[in-house]
Amino acid sequence: MAASEISVTVPVYNGAAFYDSALDSILRQDCPHLEIIVVDDGSTDDLDENIRRRRVGVRCFRQPRRGPAAARNTGIRAASARCPCCIGAMPRT
């Protein structure tokens, strides 16, 4: 497998309702070597179930609630690509 060109971190706190749309947005990108990192920042909703249900190659990290900046930093530290970036699991408007 080729090395990832881009690592995308998705920090999530109780965002299970928005996880699918965030993941779909990432997967629509035209980048053949993409690493997806989800950082669960202490969620109490059913985010785990959403991640398991999708069965997509996602690296998932869980941490106690420390806030969005800490969740982004966790994902960036875990990234293996030269180009890390972050998106939020937010509703569409």
PyMOL Python script that loads the backbone (N, CA, C, O; Angstrom):
from pymol import cmd

cmd.read_pdbstr("""\
ATOM      1  N   MET A   1       0.834  -1.184   0.000  1.00  0.00           N
ATOM      2  CA  MET A   1       0.000   0.000   0.000  1.00  0.00           C
ATOM      3  C   MET A   1       0.876   1.243   0.000  1.00  0.00           C
ATOM      4  O   MET A   1       1.873   1.307   0.720  1.00  0.00           O
ATOM      5  N   ALA A   2       0.518   2.195  -0.779  1.00  0.00           N
ATOM      6  CA  ALA A   2       1.276   3.440  -0.863  1.00  0.00           C
ATOM      7  C   ALA A   2       1.057   4.271   0.391  1.00  0.00           C
ATOM      8  O   ALA A   2       0.020   4.169   1.045  1.00  0.00           O
ATOM      9  N   ALA A   3       2.033   5.084   0.714  1.00  0.00           N
ATOM     10  CA  ALA A   3       1.912   5.972   1.870  1.00  0.00           C
ATOM     11  C   ALA A   3       0.833   7.017   1.612  1.00  0.00           C
ATOM     12  O   ALA A   3       0.592   7.431   0.478  1.00  0.00           O
ATOM     13  N   SER A   4       0.200   7.425   2.692  1.00  0.00           N
ATOM     14  CA  SER A   4      -0.840   8.450   2.568  1.00  0.00           C
ATOM     15  C   SER A   4      -0.222   9.778   2.170  1.00  0.00           C
ATOM     16  O   SER A   4       0.850  10.146   2.652  1.00  0.00           O
ATOM     17  N   GLU A   5      -0.899  10.490   1.292  1.00  0.00           N
ATOM     18  CA  GLU A   5      -0.461  11.827   0.902  1.00  0.00           C
ATOM     19  C   GLU A   5      -1.045  12.873   1.833  1.00  0.00           C
ATOM     20  O   GLU A   5      -0.413  13.887   2.128  1.00  0.00           O
ATOM     21  N   ILE A   6      -2.269  12.607   2.293  1.00  0.00           N
ATOM     22  CA  ILE A   6      -2.986  13.551   3.148  1.00  0.00           C
ATOM     23  C   ILE A   6      -3.592  12.775   4.313  1.00  0.00           C
ATOM     24  O   ILE A   6      -4.166  11.702   4.125  1.00  0.00           O
ATOM     25  N   SER A   7      -3.460  13.325   5.510  1.00  0.00           N
ATOM     26  CA  SER A   7      -4.129  12.785   6.688  1.00  0.00           C
ATOM     27  C   SER A   7      -5.228  13.752   7.090  1.00  0.00           C
ATOM     28  O   SER A   7      -4.972  14.938   7.303  1.00  0.00           O
ATOM     29  N   VAL A   8      -6.444  13.251   7.193  1.00  0.00           N
ATOM     30  CA  VAL A   8      -7.580  14.081   7.571  1.00  0.00           C
ATOM     31  C   VAL A   8      -8.018  13.680   8.977  1.00  0.00           C
ATOM     32  O   VAL A   8      -8.381  12.528   9.216  1.00  0.00           O
ATOM     33  N   THR A   9      -7.982  14.631   9.897  1.00  0.00           N
ATOM     34  CA  THR A   9      -8.433  14.399  11.263  1.00  0.00           C
ATOM     35  C   THR A   9      -9.848  14.941  11.413  1.00  0.00           C
ATOM     36  O   THR A   9     -10.149  16.062  11.005  1.00  0.00           O
ATOM     37  N   VAL A  10     -10.716  14.115  12.011  1.00  0.00           N
ATOM     38  CA  VAL A  10     -12.086  14.509  12.291  1.00  0.00           C
ATOM     39  C   VAL A  10     -12.272  14.461  13.808  1.00  0.00           C
ATOM     40  O   VAL A  10     -12.518  13.387  14.358  1.00  0.00           O
ATOM     41  N   PRO A  11     -12.159  15.608  14.499  1.00  0.00           N
ATOM     42  CA  PRO A  11     -12.426  15.603  15.931  1.00  0.00           C
ATOM     43  C   PRO A  11     -13.938  15.594  16.159  1.00  0.00           C
ATOM     44  O   PRO A  11     -14.668  16.373  15.546  1.00  0.00           O
ATOM     45  N   VAL A  12     -14.399  14.710  17.040  1.00  0.00           N
ATOM     46  CA  VAL A  12     -15.845  14.565  17.238  1.00  0.00           C
ATOM     47  C   VAL A  12     -16.161  14.514  18.729  1.00  0.00           C
ATOM     48  O   VAL A  12     -15.527  13.783  19.489  1.00  0.00           O
ATOM     49  N   TYR A  13     -17.143  15.295  19.126  1.00  0.00           N
ATOM     50  CA  TYR A  13     -17.713  15.192  20.466  1.00  0.00           C
ATOM     51  C   TYR A  13     -19.229  15.143  20.311  1.00  0.00           C
ATOM     52  O   TYR A  13     -19.853  16.124  19.906  1.00  0.00           O
ATOM     53  N   ASN A  14     -19.805  14.009  20.633  1.00  0.00           N
ATOM     54  CA  ASN A  14     -21.251  13.800  20.503  1.00  0.00           C
ATOM     55  C   ASN A  14     -21.759  14.223  19.124  1.00  0.00           C
ATOM     56  O   ASN A  14     -22.782  14.898  19.005  1.00  0.00           O
ATOM     57  N   GLY A  15     -21.039  13.822  18.104  1.00  0.00           N
ATOM     58  CA  GLY A  15     -21.404  14.185  16.741  1.00  0.00           C
ATOM     59  C   GLY A  15     -21.788  12.988  15.895  1.00  0.00           C
ATOM     60  O   GLY A  15     -21.633  13.020  14.674  1.00  0.00           O
ATOM     61  N   ALA A  16     -22.290  11.927  16.526  1.00  0.00           N
ATOM     62  CA  ALA A  16     -22.662  10.731  15.768  1.00  0.00           C
ATOM     63  C   ALA A  16     -23.648  11.046  14.653  1.00  0.00           C
ATOM     64  O   ALA A  16     -23.599  10.430  13.589  1.00  0.00           O
ATOM     65  N   ALA A  17     -24.536  11.992  14.887  1.00  0.00           N
ATOM     66  CA  ALA A  17     -25.535  12.348  13.872  1.00  0.00           C
ATOM     67  C   ALA A  17     -24.899  12.962  12.628  1.00  0.00           C
ATOM     68  O   ALA A  17     -25.497  12.932  11.552  1.00  0.00           O
ATOM     69  N   PHE A  18     -23.711  13.509  12.758  1.00  0.00           N
ATOM     70  CA  PHE A  18     -23.050  14.190  11.647  1.00  0.00           C
ATOM     71  C   PHE A  18     -21.862  13.414  11.089  1.00  0.00           C
ATOM     72  O   PHE A  18     -21.260  13.823  10.096  1.00  0.00           O
ATOM     73  N   TYR A  19     -21.526  12.302  11.725  1.00  0.00           N
ATOM     74  CA  TYR A  19     -20.343  11.538  11.332  1.00  0.00           C
ATOM     75  C   TYR A  19     -20.431  11.053   9.888  1.00  0.00           C
ATOM     76  O   TYR A  19     -19.470  11.187   9.131  1.00  0.00           O
ATOM     77  N   ASP A  20     -21.579  10.488   9.499  1.00  0.00           N
ATOM     78  CA  ASP A  20     -21.703   9.954   8.139  1.00  0.00           C
ATOM     79  C   ASP A  20     -21.474  11.022   7.077  1.00  0.00           C
ATOM     80  O   ASP A  20     -20.779  10.774   6.092  1.00  0.00           O
ATOM     81  N   SER A  21     -22.051  12.209   7.266  1.00  0.00           N
ATOM     82  CA  SER A  21     -21.875  13.256   6.254  1.00  0.00           C
ATOM     83  C   SER A  21     -20.433  13.746   6.223  1.00  0.00           C
ATOM     84  O   SER A  21     -19.919  14.069   5.152  1.00  0.00           O
ATOM     85  N   ALA A  22     -19.772  13.808   7.371  1.00  0.00           N
ATOM     86  CA  ALA A  22     -18.356  14.210   7.386  1.00  0.00           C
ATOM     87  C   ALA A  22     -17.503  13.174   6.667  1.00  0.00           C
ATOM     88  O   ALA A  22     -16.636  13.526   5.868  1.00  0.00           O
ATOM     89  N   LEU A  23     -17.747  11.895   6.949  1.00  0.00           N
ATOM     90  CA  LEU A  23     -16.989  10.828   6.303  1.00  0.00           C
ATOM     91  C   LEU A  23     -17.241  10.816   4.801  1.00  0.00           C
ATOM     92  O   LEU A  23     -16.305  10.670   4.016  1.00  0.00           O
ATOM     93  N   ASP A  24     -18.504  10.970   4.397  1.00  0.00           N
ATOM     94  CA  ASP A  24     -18.824  10.999   2.966  1.00  0.00           C
ATOM     95  C   ASP A  24     -18.113  12.154   2.271  1.00  0.00           C
ATOM     96  O   ASP A  24     -17.643  12.003   1.143  1.00  0.00           O
ATOM     97  N   SER A  25     -18.032  13.285   2.921  1.00  0.00           N
ATOM     98  CA  SER A  25     -17.344  14.442   2.349  1.00  0.00           C
ATOM     99  C   SER A  25     -15.871  14.135   2.097  1.00  0.00           C
ATOM    100  O   SER A  25     -15.319  14.510   1.062  1.00  0.00           O
ATOM    101  N   ILE A  26     -15.247  13.460   3.037  1.00  0.00           N
ATOM    102  CA  ILE A  26     -13.832  13.092   2.873  1.00  0.00           C
ATOM    103  C   ILE A  26     -13.678  12.089   1.738  1.00  0.00           C
ATOM    104  O   ILE A  26     -12.790  12.234   0.898  1.00  0.00           O
ATOM    105  N   LEU A  27     -14.529  11.079   1.708  1.00  0.00           N
ATOM    106  CA  LEU A  27     -14.407  10.016   0.712  1.00  0.00           C
ATOM    107  C   LEU A  27     -14.699  10.495  -0.704  1.00  0.00           C
ATOM    108  O   LEU A  27     -14.285   9.844  -1.663  1.00  0.00           O
ATOM    109  N   ARG A  28     -15.401  11.615  -0.862  1.00  0.00           N
ATOM    110  CA  ARG A  28     -15.672  12.163  -2.201  1.00  0.00           C
ATOM    111  C   ARG A  28     -14.449  12.866  -2.797  1.00  0.00           C
ATOM    112  O   ARG A  28     -14.450  13.194  -3.984  1.00  0.00           O
ATOM    113  N   GLN A  29     -13.441  13.095  -2.019  1.00  0.00           N
ATOM    114  CA  GLN A  29     -12.262  13.803  -2.517  1.00  0.00           C
ATOM    115  C   GLN A  29     -11.490  12.917  -3.489  1.00  0.00           C
ATOM    116  O   GLN A  29     -11.505  11.691  -3.374  1.00  0.00           O
ATOM    117  N   ASP A  30     -10.832  13.535  -4.423  1.00  0.00           N
ATOM    118  CA  ASP A  30     -10.072  12.823  -5.445  1.00  0.00           C
ATOM    119  C   ASP A  30      -8.612  12.698  -4.995  1.00  0.00           C
ATOM    120  O   ASP A  30      -7.712  13.330  -5.548  1.00  0.00           O
ATOM    121  N   CYS A  31      -8.415  11.874  -3.989  1.00  0.00           N
ATOM    122  CA  CYS A  31      -7.067  11.646  -3.452  1.00  0.00           C
ATOM    123  C   CYS A  31      -6.923  10.149  -3.201  1.00  0.00           C
ATOM    124  O   CYS A  31      -7.566   9.604  -2.304  1.00  0.00           O
ATOM    125  N   PRO A  32      -6.085   9.485  -3.988  1.00  0.00           N
ATOM    126  CA  PRO A  32      -6.007   8.029  -3.888  1.00  0.00           C
ATOM    127  C   PRO A  32      -5.374   7.526  -2.589  1.00  0.00           C
ATOM    128  O   PRO A  32      -5.664   6.405  -2.172  1.00  0.00           O
ATOM    129  N   HIS A  33      -4.537   8.301  -1.951  1.00  0.00           N
ATOM    130  CA  HIS A  33      -3.842   7.851  -0.754  1.00  0.00           C
ATOM    131  C   HIS A  33      -4.202   8.779   0.401  1.00  0.00           C
ATOM    132  O   HIS A  33      -3.507   9.755   0.684  1.00  0.00           O
ATOM    133  N   LEU A  34      -5.308   8.442   1.057  1.00  0.00           N
ATOM    134  CA  LEU A  34      -5.879   9.303   2.069  1.00  0.00           C
ATOM    135  C   LEU A  34      -5.967   8.540   3.388  1.00  0.00           C
ATOM    136  O   LEU A  34      -6.462   7.413   3.426  1.00  0.00           O
ATOM    137  N   GLU A  35      -5.495   9.143   4.449  1.00  0.00           N
ATOM    138  CA  GLU A  35      -5.605   8.565   5.784  1.00  0.00           C
ATOM    139  C   GLU A  35      -6.694   9.336   6.532  1.00  0.00           C
ATOM    140  O   GLU A  35      -6.683  10.567   6.559  1.00  0.00           O
ATOM    141  N   ILE A  36      -7.634   8.605   7.139  1.00  0.00           N
ATOM    142  CA  ILE A  36      -8.707   9.235   7.897  1.00  0.00           C
ATOM    143  C   ILE A  36      -8.535   8.877   9.366  1.00  0.00           C
ATOM    144  O   ILE A  36      -8.444   7.705   9.732  1.00  0.00           O
ATOM    145  N   ILE A  37      -8.492   9.909  10.197  1.00  0.00           N
ATOM    146  CA  ILE A  37      -8.314   9.736  11.639  1.00  0.00           C
ATOM    147  C   ILE A  37      -9.497  10.380  12.342  1.00  0.00           C
ATOM    148  O   ILE A  37      -9.751  11.573  12.169  1.00  0.00           O
ATOM    149  N   VAL A  38     -10.220   9.601  13.130  1.00  0.00           N
ATOM    150  CA  VAL A  38     -11.324  10.123  13.925  1.00  0.00           C
ATOM    151  C   VAL A  38     -10.859  10.165  15.379  1.00  0.00           C
ATOM    152  O   VAL A  38     -10.364   9.173  15.914  1.00  0.00           O
ATOM    153  N   VAL A  39     -11.026  11.327  16.007  1.00  0.00           N
ATOM    154  CA  VAL A  39     -10.690  11.459  17.424  1.00  0.00           C
ATOM    155  C   VAL A  39     -11.987  11.709  18.186  1.00  0.00           C
ATOM    156  O   VAL A  39     -12.604  12.767  18.065  1.00  0.00           O
ATOM    157  N   ASP A  40     -12.388  10.710  18.976  1.00  0.00           N
ATOM    158  CA  ASP A  40     -13.582  10.813  19.813  1.00  0.00           C
ATOM    159  C   ASP A  40     -13.173  11.503  21.107  1.00  0.00           C
ATOM    160  O   ASP A  40     -12.440  10.943  21.922  1.00  0.00           O
ATOM    161  N   ASP A  41     -13.648  12.703  21.277  1.00  0.00           N
ATOM    162  CA  ASP A  41     -13.263  13.541  22.417  1.00  0.00           C
ATOM    163  C   ASP A  41     -14.246  13.372  23.583  1.00  0.00           C
ATOM    164  O   ASP A  41     -14.855  14.337  24.046  1.00  0.00           O
ATOM    165  N   GLY A  42     -14.386  12.120  24.046  1.00  0.00           N
ATOM    166  CA  GLY A  42     -15.233  11.857  25.200  1.00  0.00           C
ATOM    167  C   GLY A  42     -16.717  11.804  24.910  1.00  0.00           C
ATOM    168  O   GLY A  42     -17.525  12.130  25.779  1.00  0.00           O
ATOM    169  N   SER A  43     -17.095  11.399  23.706  1.00  0.00           N
ATOM    170  CA  SER A  43     -18.513  11.347  23.329  1.00  0.00           C
ATOM    171  C   SER A  43     -19.299  10.385  24.210  1.00  0.00           C
ATOM    172  O   SER A  43     -18.772   9.388  24.705  1.00  0.00           O
ATOM    173  N   THR A  44     -20.573  10.714  24.390  1.00  0.00           N
ATOM    174  CA  THR A  44     -21.479   9.835  25.125  1.00  0.00           C
ATOM    175  C   THR A  44     -22.624   9.355  24.238  1.00  0.00           C
ATOM    176  O   THR A  44     -23.548   8.702  24.722  1.00  0.00           O
ATOM    177  N   ASP A  45     -22.571   9.673  22.946  1.00  0.00           N
ATOM    178  CA  ASP A  45     -23.607   9.213  22.013  1.00  0.00           C
ATOM    179  C   ASP A  45     -23.151   7.916  21.360  1.00  0.00           C
ATOM    180  O   ASP A  45     -22.245   7.254  21.866  1.00  0.00           O
ATOM    181  N   ASP A  46     -23.766   7.547  20.244  1.00  0.00           N
ATOM    182  CA  ASP A  46     -23.463   6.258  19.600  1.00  0.00           C
ATOM    183  C   ASP A  46     -22.439   6.380  18.464  1.00  0.00           C
ATOM    184  O   ASP A  46     -22.563   5.700  17.446  1.00  0.00           O
ATOM    185  N   LEU A  47     -21.446   7.228  18.631  1.00  0.00           N
ATOM    186  CA  LEU A  47     -20.401   7.394  17.622  1.00  0.00           C
ATOM    187  C   LEU A  47     -19.697   6.075  17.325  1.00  0.00           C
ATOM    188  O   LEU A  47     -19.436   5.765  16.163  1.00  0.00           O
ATOM    189  N   ASP A  48     -19.387   5.294  18.358  1.00  0.00           N
ATOM    190  CA  ASP A  48     -18.712   4.004  18.147  1.00  0.00           C
ATOM    191  C   ASP A  48     -19.480   3.120  17.178  1.00  0.00           C
ATOM    192  O   ASP A  48     -18.889   2.501  16.294  1.00  0.00           O
ATOM    193  N   GLU A  49     -20.779   3.063  17.343  1.00  0.00           N
ATOM    194  CA  GLU A  49     -21.613   2.240  16.465  1.00  0.00           C
ATOM    195  C   GLU A  49     -21.561   2.755  15.034  1.00  0.00           C
ATOM    196  O   GLU A  49     -21.493   1.955  14.101  1.00  0.00           O
ATOM    197  N   ASN A  50     -21.589   4.054  14.839  1.00  0.00           N
ATOM    198  CA  ASN A  50     -21.503   4.617  13.487  1.00  0.00           C
ATOM    199  C   ASN A  50     -20.184   4.247  12.823  1.00  0.00           C
ATOM    200  O   ASN A  50     -20.160   3.907  11.640  1.00  0.00           O
ATOM    201  N   ILE A  51     -19.095   4.307  13.567  1.00  0.00           N
ATOM    202  CA  ILE A  51     -17.781   3.965  13.018  1.00  0.00           C
ATOM    203  C   ILE A  51     -17.748   2.492  12.622  1.00  0.00           C
ATOM    204  O   ILE A  51     -17.288   2.156  11.531  1.00  0.00           O
ATOM    205  N   ARG A  52     -18.233   1.611  13.498  1.00  0.00           N
ATOM    206  CA  ARG A  52     -18.244   0.170  13.190  1.00  0.00           C
ATOM    207  C   ARG A  52     -19.145  -0.137  12.001  1.00  0.00           C
ATOM    208  O   ARG A  52     -18.795  -0.962  11.157  1.00  0.00           O
ATOM    209  N   ARG A  53     -20.288   0.510  11.924  1.00  0.00           N
ATOM    210  CA  ARG A  53     -21.257   0.242  10.857  1.00  0.00           C
ATOM    211  C   ARG A  53     -20.695   0.577   9.480  1.00  0.00           C
ATOM    212  O   ARG A  53     -20.954  -0.142   8.515  1.00  0.00           O
ATOM    213  N   ARG A  54     -19.939   1.648   9.382  1.00  0.00           N
ATOM    214  CA  ARG A  54     -19.423   2.083   8.073  1.00  0.00           C
ATOM    215  C   ARG A  54     -18.306   1.188   7.552  1.00  0.00           C
ATOM    216  O   ARG A  54     -18.150   1.071   6.336  1.00  0.00           O
ATOM    217  N   ARG A  55     -17.537   0.565   8.402  1.00  0.00           N
ATOM    218  CA  ARG A  55     -16.460  -0.352   8.007  1.00  0.00           C
ATOM    219  C   ARG A  55     -15.550   0.244   6.934  1.00  0.00           C
ATOM    220  O   ARG A  55     -15.211  -0.413   5.950  1.00  0.00           O
ATOM    221  N   VAL A  56     -15.177   1.463   7.139  1.00  0.00           N
ATOM    222  CA  VAL A  56     -14.245   2.142   6.238  1.00  0.00           C
ATOM    223  C   VAL A  56     -12.903   2.201   6.969  1.00  0.00           C
ATOM    224  O   VAL A  56     -12.876   2.204   8.200  1.00  0.00           O
ATOM    225  N   GLY A  57     -11.822   2.248   6.254  1.00  0.00           N
ATOM    226  CA  GLY A  57     -10.503   2.291   6.878  1.00  0.00           C
ATOM    227  C   GLY A  57     -10.265   3.582   7.643  1.00  0.00           C
ATOM    228  O   GLY A  57      -9.664   4.522   7.122  1.00  0.00           O
ATOM    229  N   VAL A  58     -10.733   3.621   8.864  1.00  0.00           N
ATOM    230  CA  VAL A  58     -10.599   4.799   9.704  1.00  0.00           C
ATOM    231  C   VAL A  58      -9.784   4.425  10.932  1.00  0.00           C
ATOM    232  O   VAL A  58     -10.052   3.413  11.579  1.00  0.00           O
ATOM    233  N   ARG A  59      -8.801   5.233  11.246  1.00  0.00           N
ATOM    234  CA  ARG A  59      -8.079   5.063  12.512  1.00  0.00           C
ATOM    235  C   ARG A  59      -8.828   5.881  13.555  1.00  0.00           C
ATOM    236  O   ARG A  59      -9.071   7.072  13.365  1.00  0.00           O
ATOM    237  N   CYS A  60      -9.189   5.236  14.653  1.00  0.00           N
ATOM    238  CA  CYS A  60      -9.995   5.903  15.664  1.00  0.00           C
ATOM    239  C   CYS A  60      -9.232   5.980  16.979  1.00  0.00           C
ATOM    240  O   CYS A  60      -8.657   4.994  17.441  1.00  0.00           O
ATOM    241  N   PHE A  61      -9.238   7.154  17.564  1.00  0.00           N
ATOM    242  CA  PHE A  61      -8.614   7.388  18.861  1.00  0.00           C
ATOM    243  C   PHE A  61      -9.695   7.918  19.789  1.00  0.00           C
ATOM    244  O   PHE A  61     -10.528   8.735  19.396  1.00  0.00           O
ATOM    245  N   ARG A  62      -9.670   7.440  21.026  1.00  0.00           N
ATOM    246  CA  ARG A  62     -10.610   7.934  22.031  1.00  0.00           C
ATOM    247  C   ARG A  62      -9.826   8.573  23.159  1.00  0.00           C
ATOM    248  O   ARG A  62      -8.777   8.078  23.573  1.00  0.00           O
ATOM    249  N   GLN A  63     -10.353   9.673  23.641  1.00  0.00           N
ATOM    250  CA  GLN A  63      -9.705  10.359  24.752  1.00  0.00           C
ATOM    251  C   GLN A  63     -10.776  10.958  25.647  1.00  0.00           C
ATOM    252  O   GLN A  63     -11.902  11.174  25.200  1.00  0.00           O
ATOM    253  N   PRO A  64     -10.443  11.231  26.910  1.00  0.00           N
ATOM    254  CA  PRO A  64     -11.391  11.934  27.768  1.00  0.00           C
ATOM    255  C   PRO A  64     -11.648  13.324  27.192  1.00  0.00           C
ATOM    256  O   PRO A  64     -10.816  13.858  26.459  1.00  0.00           O
ATOM    257  N   ARG A  65     -12.771  13.897  27.514  1.00  0.00           N
ATOM    258  CA  ARG A  65     -13.144  15.223  26.995  1.00  0.00           C
ATOM    259  C   ARG A  65     -12.084  16.258  27.355  1.00  0.00           C
ATOM    260  O   ARG A  65     -11.861  16.563  28.526  1.00  0.00           O
ATOM    261  N   ARG A  66     -11.435  16.790  26.316  1.00  0.00           N
ATOM    262  CA  ARG A  66     -10.408  17.814  26.503  1.00  0.00           C
ATOM    263  C   ARG A  66     -10.620  19.003  25.579  1.00  0.00           C
ATOM    264  O   ARG A  66      -9.863  19.973  25.640  1.00  0.00           O
ATOM    265  N   GLY A  67     -11.635  18.945  24.727  1.00  0.00           N
ATOM    266  CA  GLY A  67     -11.938  20.064  23.849  1.00  0.00           C
ATOM    267  C   GLY A  67     -11.455  19.845  22.426  1.00  0.00           C
ATOM    268  O   GLY A  67     -10.622  18.976  22.168  1.00  0.00           O
ATOM    269  N   PRO A  68     -11.992  20.650  21.493  1.00  0.00           N
ATOM    270  CA  PRO A  68     -11.690  20.444  20.070  1.00  0.00           C
ATOM    271  C   PRO A  68     -10.230  20.654  19.703  1.00  0.00           C
ATOM    272  O   PRO A  68      -9.713  19.940  18.843  1.00  0.00           O
ATOM    273  N   ALA A  69      -9.554  21.600  20.320  1.00  0.00           N
ATOM    274  CA  ALA A  69      -8.138  21.828  19.979  1.00  0.00           C
ATOM    275  C   ALA A  69      -7.299  20.616  20.363  1.00  0.00           C
ATOM    276  O   ALA A  69      -6.436  20.192  19.594  1.00  0.00           O
ATOM    277  N   ALA A  70      -7.542  20.059  21.533  1.00  0.00           N
ATOM    278  CA  ALA A  70      -6.797  18.877  21.970  1.00  0.00           C
ATOM    279  C   ALA A  70      -7.102  17.685  21.069  1.00  0.00           C
ATOM    280  O   ALA A  70      -6.208  16.895  20.764  1.00  0.00           O
ATOM    281  N   ALA A  71      -8.355  17.548  20.641  1.00  0.00           N
ATOM    282  CA  ALA A  71      -8.715  16.451  19.736  1.00  0.00           C
ATOM    283  C   ALA A  71      -8.009  16.603  18.390  1.00  0.00           C
ATOM    284  O   ALA A  71      -7.507  15.626  17.834  1.00  0.00           O
ATOM    285  N   ARG A  72      -7.972  17.827  17.870  1.00  0.00           N
ATOM    286  CA  ARG A  72      -7.250  18.059  16.608  1.00  0.00           C
ATOM    287  C   ARG A  72      -5.767  17.732  16.778  1.00  0.00           C
ATOM    288  O   ARG A  72      -5.170  17.097  15.908  1.00  0.00           O
ATOM    289  N   ASN A  73      -5.177  18.154  17.876  1.00  0.00           N
ATOM    290  CA  ASN A  73      -3.754  17.886  18.116  1.00  0.00           C
ATOM    291  C   ASN A  73      -3.480  16.390  18.222  1.00  0.00           C
ATOM    292  O   ASN A  73      -2.455  15.917  17.732  1.00  0.00           O
ATOM    293  N   THR A  74      -4.383  15.638  18.855  1.00  0.00           N
ATOM    294  CA  THR A  74      -4.222  14.186  18.937  1.00  0.00           C
ATOM    295  C   THR A  74      -4.178  13.590  17.533  1.00  0.00           C
ATOM    296  O   THR A  74      -3.327  12.752  17.239  1.00  0.00           O
ATOM    297  N   GLY A  75      -5.081  14.016  16.679  1.00  0.00           N
ATOM    298  CA  GLY A  75      -5.114  13.500  15.309  1.00  0.00           C
ATOM    299  C   GLY A  75      -3.896  13.885  14.502  1.00  0.00           C
ATOM    300  O   GLY A  75      -3.360  13.072  13.749  1.00  0.00           O
ATOM    301  N   ILE A  76      -3.460  15.111  14.653  1.00  0.00           N
ATOM    302  CA  ILE A  76      -2.279  15.570  13.906  1.00  0.00           C
ATOM    303  C   ILE A  76      -1.035  14.804  14.353  1.00  0.00           C
ATOM    304  O   ILE A  76      -0.199  14.435  13.527  1.00  0.00           O
ATOM    305  N   ARG A  77      -0.914  14.567  15.662  1.00  0.00           N
ATOM    306  CA  ARG A  77       0.236  13.786  16.149  1.00  0.00           C
ATOM    307  C   ARG A  77       0.211  12.358  15.618  1.00  0.00           C
ATOM    308  O   ARG A  77       1.264  11.765  15.388  1.00  0.00           O
ATOM    309  N   ALA A  78      -0.978  11.804  15.421  1.00  0.00           N
ATOM    310  CA  ALA A  78      -1.113  10.430  14.938  1.00  0.00           C
ATOM    311  C   ALA A  78      -0.959  10.319  13.423  1.00  0.00           C
ATOM    312  O   ALA A  78      -0.775   9.221  12.898  1.00  0.00           O
ATOM    313  N   ALA A  79      -1.033  11.436  12.726  1.00  0.00           N
ATOM    314  CA  ALA A  79      -1.000  11.433  11.258  1.00  0.00           C
ATOM    315  C   ALA A  79       0.330  10.925  10.727  1.00  0.00           C
ATOM    316  O   ALA A  79       1.392  11.208  11.280  1.00  0.00           O
ATOM    317  N   SER A  80       0.244  10.170   9.643  1.00  0.00           N
ATOM    318  CA  SER A  80       1.458   9.639   9.021  1.00  0.00           C
ATOM    319  C   SER A  80       1.821  10.383   7.727  1.00  0.00           C
ATOM    320  O   SER A  80       2.937  10.244   7.227  1.00  0.00           O
ATOM    321  N   ALA A  81       0.899  11.158   7.194  1.00  0.00           N
ATOM    322  CA  ALA A  81       1.150  11.865   5.931  1.00  0.00           C
ATOM    323  C   ALA A  81       1.903  13.173   6.174  1.00  0.00           C
ATOM    324  O   ALA A  81       1.914  13.706   7.283  1.00  0.00           O
ATOM    325  N   ARG A  82       2.523  13.668   5.125  1.00  0.00           N
ATOM    326  CA  ARG A  82       3.227  14.950   5.211  1.00  0.00           C
ATOM    327  C   ARG A  82       2.267  16.123   5.310  1.00  0.00           C
ATOM    328  O   ARG A  82       2.635  17.192   5.795  1.00  0.00           O
ATOM    329  N   CYS A  83       1.047  15.928   4.854  1.00  0.00           N
ATOM    330  CA  CYS A  83       0.077  17.016   4.820  1.00  0.00           C
ATOM    331  C   CYS A  83      -1.126  16.681   5.711  1.00  0.00           C
ATOM    332  O   CYS A  83      -2.083  16.064   5.244  1.00  0.00           O
ATOM    333  N   PRO A  84      -1.085  17.081   6.982  1.00  0.00           N
ATOM    334  CA  PRO A  84      -2.247  16.839   7.841  1.00  0.00           C
ATOM    335  C   PRO A  84      -3.261  17.970   7.711  1.00  0.00           C
ATOM    336  O   PRO A  84      -2.886  19.125   7.507  1.00  0.00           O
ATOM    337  N   CYS A  85      -4.528  17.642   7.829  1.00  0.00           N
ATOM    338  CA  CYS A  85      -5.568  18.665   7.851  1.00  0.00           C
ATOM    339  C   CYS A  85      -6.689  18.189   8.762  1.00  0.00           C
ATOM    340  O   CYS A  85      -6.727  17.023   9.153  1.00  0.00           O
ATOM    341  N   CYS A  86      -7.595  19.089   9.095  1.00  0.00           N
ATOM    342  CA  CYS A  86      -8.701  18.763   9.996  1.00  0.00           C
ATOM    343  C   CYS A  86     -10.012  19.254   9.392  1.00  0.00           C
ATOM    344  O   CYS A  86     -10.063  20.287   8.723  1.00  0.00           O
ATOM    345  N   ILE A  87     -11.068  18.489   9.646  1.00  0.00           N
ATOM    346  CA  ILE A  87     -12.414  18.953   9.330  1.00  0.00           C
ATOM    347  C   ILE A  87     -13.274  18.655  10.545  1.00  0.00           C
ATOM    348  O   ILE A  87     -12.895  17.855  11.400  1.00  0.00           O
ATOM    349  N   GLY A  88     -14.423  19.294  10.621  1.00  0.00           N
ATOM    350  CA  GLY A  88     -15.344  19.022  11.711  1.00  0.00           C
ATOM    351  C   GLY A  88     -16.509  18.164  11.249  1.00  0.00           C
ATOM    352  O   GLY A  88     -16.923  18.222  10.091  1.00  0.00           O
ATOM    353  N   ALA A  89     -17.029  17.373  12.168  1.00  0.00           N
ATOM    354  CA  ALA A  89     -18.236  16.600  11.882  1.00  0.00           C
ATOM    355  C   ALA A  89     -19.408  17.497  12.210  1.00  0.00           C
ATOM    356  O   ALA A  89     -19.947  17.457  13.316  1.00  0.00           O
ATOM    357  N   MET A  90     -19.799  18.313  11.236  1.00  0.00           N
ATOM    358  CA  MET A  90     -20.816  19.343  11.446  1.00  0.00           C
ATOM    359  C   MET A  90     -21.998  19.098  10.528  1.00  0.00           C
ATOM    360  O   MET A  90     -21.853  18.457   9.487  1.00  0.00           O
ATOM    361  N   PRO A  91     -23.166  19.602  10.900  1.00  0.00           N
ATOM    362  CA  PRO A  91     -24.330  19.457  10.018  1.00  0.00           C
ATOM    363  C   PRO A  91     -24.182  20.297   8.763  1.00  0.00           C
ATOM    364  O   PRO A  91     -23.509  21.328   8.771  1.00  0.00           O
ATOM    365  N   ARG A  92     -24.813  19.853   7.688  1.00  0.00           N
ATOM    366  CA  ARG A  92     -24.833  20.641   6.453  1.00  0.00           C
ATOM    367  C   ARG A  92     -25.802  21.789   6.608  1.00  0.00           C
ATOM    368  O   ARG A  92     -26.823  21.664   7.283  1.00  0.00           O
ATOM    369  N   THR A  93     -25.484  22.913   5.981  1.00  0.00           N
ATOM    370  CA  THR A  93     -26.401  24.046   6.039  1.00  0.00           C
ATOM    371  C   THR A  93     -26.870  24.385   4.641  1.00  0.00           C
ATOM    372  O   THR A  93     -27.655  25.316   4.462  1.00  0.00           O
TER     373      THR A  93
END
""", "prot")
cmd.dss("prot")
cmd.show_as("cartoon", "prot")
cmd.util.cbc("prot")
cmd.orient("prot")
